[in-house]
Amino acid sequence: MSTTQHATTCTGTEEELIDRIRTLAANYKGKEGSLIQVLHMVQGVYGYLPLHIQQIVAEELDLPLSTVSGVVSFYSFFATKPRGRHTIRVCMGTACYVRGGVSLVESLEKSLGIQAGGTTSDGVFTFEIARCIGSCGLAPAMTIDDTVYPEVKAADLPGILEPWYNDGK
Ligand code: FES
């Protein structure tokens, strides 16, 4: 039996996950304004919201798929592709931008072998660009999950990334 693993703690076969999603969404049928809440919970179960999962939510809530897809694409906290276990965000706010943010992005793209917005093929990192993260005095800054790294230089990257392959330990 095949087991589907997603970036969240929820595991199970694809059929089990879809059953849970159907039951969960069906509980909210006819409850106005519940779509975002349902999508959050479904993303928690499945890990992300690909089109076939959006279709199931639309069916269970009795909404057009275009309504569900519109909400998913509008909010950045909804993902339509699987995410990595850890999220790297490089700040491209003004201070970080002028103090080396661009070359930091380029160095990370090279180290990870992906473009900003992508996820590494081993599923460890999703790499994104962020707006100011409030550490402007320590620009250029980046974060991995909730850890802030100040004044990052390209040469620091191997040492910063390394522990995260072991989940930050
Ligand atoms: S501009 Fe990067 S932390 Fe503020």
Residues whose N, C-alpha, C, O or C-beta is under 5 A from the ligand:
A	BS01	FES	C91 G93 T94 A95 C96 C132 I133 G134 S135 C136 A141
